[in-house]
Amino acid sequence: MGNIAIPENYIPILVFIGIALAFAAGSLLVGSFIRPSRPYRAKLAPYESGSPLFSDARIQFPMRYYIIAMLFVIFDIEIIFMIPWAIRFQSLGLLGLIEMLVFITILLAGFWYAWKKGALEWD
């Protein structure tokens, strides 16, 4: 049970991962010795696009923000599913076209439902 054999094909991958980790750790270590460290108050202050901090950063976003973000991700992922279909379009034939029309119909029905419920309004 204590004897674990690693296939020879994995050895170059493990060596590459080891080299990558060593390079990352070495770069961070060398950088910590080389870079100057002269902190002062303005340098340590929170910074966002050159704008001064005017309120607490831990504010609550409206629920509508999260709904729109989720809808964007959902529709974006569904659109990405069309790329493999477009690549294989000619070999899929009429059945592939019908399946994609059903898919787009379901996608448009979801979009229409979200629109009618007011989920896309940004007020």
Backbone as numpy.savetxt, mean C-alpha at the origin, in Angstrom:
# Nx Ny Nz CAx CAy CAz Cx Cy Cz
15.43 -35.89 14.70 14.62 -34.69 14.70 15.47 -33.43 14.70
16.66 -33.48 15.27 17.51 -32.31 15.36 18.28 -32.03 14.08
18.23 -32.92 13.12 18.98 -32.77 11.89 18.06 -32.21 10.80
18.18 -30.92 10.52 17.35 -30.27 9.49 18.22 -30.02 8.27
17.79 -30.52 7.14 18.55 -30.35 5.90 17.96 -29.19 5.10
18.83 -28.29 4.65 18.42 -27.17 3.81 18.76 -27.54 2.37
17.77 -27.50 1.48 18.07 -27.80 0.08 19.13 -26.85 -0.48
19.95 -27.36 -1.35 21.06 -26.56 -1.89 20.58 -25.36 -2.69
19.37 -25.41 -3.23 18.86 -24.29 -4.01 18.58 -23.06 -3.15
18.38 -23.26 -1.85 18.07 -22.14 -0.96 19.30 -21.45 -0.41
20.46 -22.06 -0.52 21.68 -21.49 0.05 22.00 -20.12 -0.57
21.95 -19.93 -1.91 22.21 -18.59 -2.45 21.21 -17.54 -1.95
19.97 -17.94 -1.75 18.97 -16.99 -1.25 19.30 -16.59 0.17
19.66 -17.56 1.01 20.03 -17.25 2.39 21.28 -16.37 2.45
22.25 -16.64 1.57 23.46 -15.81 1.51 23.09 -14.39 1.10
22.22 -14.24 0.11 21.80 -12.92 -0.34 21.07 -12.16 0.77
20.19 -12.84 1.51 19.49 -12.19 2.62 20.48 -11.77 3.70
21.46 -12.62 3.98 22.49 -12.27 4.97 23.30 -11.06 4.54
23.69 -11.00 3.27 24.44 -9.85 2.77 23.59 -8.59 2.85
22.31 -8.69 2.49 21.44 -7.52 2.53 21.27 -7.01 3.96
21.07 -7.91 4.91 20.93 -7.50 6.31 22.24 -6.90 6.84
23.36 -7.50 6.49 24.66 -6.96 6.93 24.90 -5.58 6.33
24.54 -5.40 5.05 24.71 -4.09 4.42 23.83 -3.03 5.09
22.58 -3.39 5.38 21.67 -2.43 6.02 22.17 -2.06 7.42
22.54 -3.05 8.20 23.04 -2.78 9.55 24.34 -1.99 9.50
25.23 -2.37 8.59 26.49 -1.64 8.46 26.29 -0.20 8.03
25.37 0.05 7.11 25.10 1.41 6.66 24.57 2.27 7.80
23.67 1.71 8.58 23.13 2.47 9.72 24.21 2.73 10.77
25.05 1.75 11.02 26.10 1.91 12.01 27.13 2.95 11.57
27.59 2.84 10.33 28.55 3.81 9.81 27.93 5.22 9.77
26.68 5.30 9.38 26.00 6.59 9.34 25.88 7.23 10.71
25.67 6.41 11.74 25.56 6.98 13.08 26.89 7.54 13.57
28.01 7.02 13.08 29.31 7.55 13.47 29.71 8.77 12.64
29.30 8.82 11.39 29.75 9.87 10.47 28.91 11.14 10.56
27.59 11.00 10.64 26.73 12.18 10.59 26.90 13.06 11.82
26.76 14.37 11.61 26.84 15.28 12.75 25.55 15.23 13.57
25.69 15.45 14.86 24.52 15.44 15.73 24.57 16.70 16.59
23.91 17.77 16.09 23.85 19.02 16.82 22.39 19.46 16.94
21.62 18.79 17.80 20.20 19.14 17.91 19.99 20.50 18.59
18.99 21.21 18.14 18.55 22.44 18.79 17.03 22.48 18.73
16.41 23.41 19.41 14.96 23.40 19.62 14.17 23.37 18.31
14.52 24.21 17.35 13.78 24.27 16.09 13.95 22.97 15.29
15.11 22.36 15.41 15.37 21.12 14.68 14.57 19.95 15.25
14.31 19.97 16.53 13.59 18.90 17.19 12.08 19.09 17.18
11.60 20.23 16.69 10.16 20.50 16.65 9.50 19.67 15.56
8.24 19.27 15.76 7.52 18.55 14.70 7.43 19.41 13.45
7.52 18.77 12.30 7.59 19.51 11.04 6.67 18.85 10.02
5.86 19.66 9.37 4.98 19.15 8.32 4.90 20.18 7.20
5.60 19.96 6.14 5.55 20.80 4.95 5.87 22.26 5.23
6.69 22.54 6.19 7.07 23.91 6.48 6.05 24.68 7.28
4.91 24.07 7.57 3.87 24.75 8.33 4.11 24.58 9.82
3.94 25.65 10.57 4.09 25.50 12.02 2.93 24.70 12.59
3.17 24.03 13.70 2.16 23.23 14.36 1.14 24.16 15.01
-0.14 23.99 14.69 -1.16 24.90 15.23 -2.17 24.21 16.11
-2.19 22.87 16.13 -3.10 22.16 17.02 -2.56 20.76 17.27
-3.26 20.02 18.10 -2.86 18.66 18.42 -2.98 17.78 17.17
-2.01 16.95 16.93 -2.01 16.08 15.75 -2.97 14.92 15.90
-3.44 14.65 17.11 -4.32 13.51 17.34 -5.78 13.93 17.29
-6.19 14.47 16.16 -7.59 14.87 16.00 -8.37 13.70 15.41
-9.66 13.70 15.61 -10.49 12.66 15.04 -10.95 13.09 13.66
-10.75 12.20 12.70 -11.24 12.47 11.36 -12.70 12.06 11.29
-13.47 12.74 10.45 -14.87 12.32 10.31 -14.96 10.92 9.71
-16.02 10.22 10.07 -16.22 8.85 9.59 -16.30 8.81 8.07
-16.77 9.85 7.44 -16.89 9.91 5.99 -15.52 9.75 5.32
-14.49 10.27 5.96 -13.13 10.14 5.41 -12.76 8.67 5.26
-13.02 7.87 6.29 -12.67 6.45 6.24 -13.54 5.70 5.24
-14.80 6.07 5.13 -15.69 5.41 4.17 -15.20 5.66 2.74
-14.85 6.90 2.44 -14.36 7.22 1.10 -13.03 6.50 0.84
-12.17 6.43 1.84 -10.90 5.72 1.67 -11.13 4.24 1.39
-12.05 3.62 2.13 -12.34 2.20 1.90 -12.96 1.98 0.52
-13.87 2.86 0.12 -14.46 2.73 -1.21 -13.41 2.86 -2.30
-12.48 3.79 -2.12 -11.41 3.96 -3.09 -10.59 2.68 -3.21
-10.21 2.11 -2.07 -9.39 0.90 -2.10 -10.16 -0.25 -2.74
-11.44 -0.40 -2.38 -12.24 -1.49 -2.94 -12.36 -1.35 -4.45
-12.74 -0.17 -4.94 -12.91 0.01 -6.38 -11.58 -0.06 -7.11
-10.51 0.40 -6.48 -9.19 0.34 -7.10 -8.76 -1.11 -7.27
-8.97 -1.93 -6.26 -8.61 -3.34 -6.36 -9.46 -4.04 -7.41
-10.73 -3.70 -7.47 -11.59 -4.33 -8.48 -11.16 -3.95 -9.89
-10.73 -2.73 -10.08 -10.26 -2.31 -11.40 -8.97 -3.06 -11.76
-8.12 -3.32 -10.78 -6.87 -4.05 -11.05 -7.16 -5.46 -11.55
-8.30 -6.03 -11.13 -8.66 -7.37 -11.62 -8.94 -7.37 -13.12
-9.14 -6.22 -13.71 -9.42 -6.16 -15.16 -8.15 -6.28 -16.00
-7.00 -6.04 -15.43 -5.75 -6.08 -16.20 -5.47 -7.49 -16.73
-5.51 -8.54 -15.90 -5.28 -9.88 -16.47 -6.33 -10.26 -17.52
-7.57 -9.82 -17.29 -8.62 -10.09 -18.27 -8.29 -9.42 -19.60
-7.84 -8.17 -19.55 -7.52 -7.45 -20.79 -6.35 -8.10 -21.52
-5.41 -8.64 -20.77 -4.25 -9.29 -21.40 -4.68 -10.58 -22.12
-5.59 -11.33 -21.51 -6.03 -12.62 -22.06 -7.37 -12.52 -22.81
-7.78 -11.32 -23.19 -9.11 -11.07 -23.75 -9.41 -11.96 -24.95
-8.51 -12.03 -25.92 -8.79 -12.77 -27.15 -8.91 -14.27 -26.92
-8.16 -14.80 -25.97 -8.23 -16.24 -25.74 -9.44 -16.63 -24.89
-10.07 -15.68 -24.21 -11.22 -15.99 -23.36 -12.52 -16.11 -24.15
-12.59 -15.42 -25.25 -13.77 -15.52 -26.11 -15.00 -14.82 -25.55
-16.16 -15.25 -26.03 -17.43 -14.62 -25.66 -17.74 -14.83 -24.18
-17.43 -15.99 -23.64 -17.69 -16.26 -22.22 -16.91 -15.30 -21.32
-15.66 -15.02 -21.67 -14.86 -14.06 -20.91 -15.44 -12.67 -20.97
-15.96 -12.29 -22.14 -16.58 -10.97 -22.28 -17.84 -10.87 -21.42
-18.65 -11.90 -21.43 -19.88 -11.90 -20.63 -19.55 -11.85 -19.14
-18.56 -12.62 -18.71 -18.16 -12.59 -17.31 -17.68 -11.20 -16.89
-16.92 -10.53 -17.77 -16.45 -9.18 -17.43 -17.59 -8.19 -17.41
-18.56 -8.34 -18.30 -19.73 -7.45 -18.27 -20.52 -7.62 -16.98
-20.64 -8.86 -16.51 -21.30 -9.10 -15.22 -20.49 -8.45 -14.09
-19.19 -8.61 -14.13 -18.31 -8.00 -13.13 -18.45 -6.49 -13.11
-18.42 -5.86 -14.29 -18.55 -4.41 -14.37 -19.94 -3.97 -13.92
-20.96 -4.75 -14.21 -22.32 -4.42 -13.76 -22.39 -4.43 -12.23
-21.79 -5.43 -11.60 -21.76 -5.48 -10.14 -20.96 -4.30 -9.59
-19.85 -3.98 -10.23 -19.03 -2.83 -9.81 -19.82 -1.53 -9.91
-20.51 -1.32 -11.02 -21.31 -0.11 -11.20 -22.50 -0.07 -10.24
-23.08 -1.23 -9.93 -24.18 -1.26 -8.96 -23.68 -0.84 -7.58
-22.51 -1.29 -7.18 -21.93 -0.88 -5.90 -21.61 0.61 -5.88
-21.08 1.10 -6.99 -20.78 2.53 -7.09 -22.05 3.36 -7.03
-23.08 2.93 -7.73 -24.37 3.64 -7.73 -24.98 3.65 -6.33
-24.91 2.51 -5.64 -25.44 2.41 -4.28 -24.70 3.37 -3.34
-23.35 3.40 -3.43 -22.57 4.31 -2.58 -22.90 5.76 -2.90
-23.10 6.06 -4.17 -23.43 7.42 -4.58 -24.79 7.83 -4.04
-25.79 6.96 -4.17 -27.14 7.28 -3.71 -27.21 7.39 -2.18
-26.39 6.64 -1.47 -26.36 6.72 0.00 -25.61 7.95 0.48
-24.95 8.68 -0.43 -24.22 9.89 -0.06 -22.83 9.62 0.48
-22.32 8.41 0.27 -21.00 8.06 0.80 -19.88 8.80 0.07
-20.15 9.33 -1.11 -19.10 10.01 -1.88 -19.15 11.53 -1.70
-20.07 12.02 -0.90 -20.15 13.46 -0.64 -19.09 13.86 0.36
-18.41 14.93 0.10 -17.33 15.41 0.98 -17.75 16.76 1.58
-18.63 16.69 2.58 -19.10 17.93 3.24 -18.56 18.05 4.62
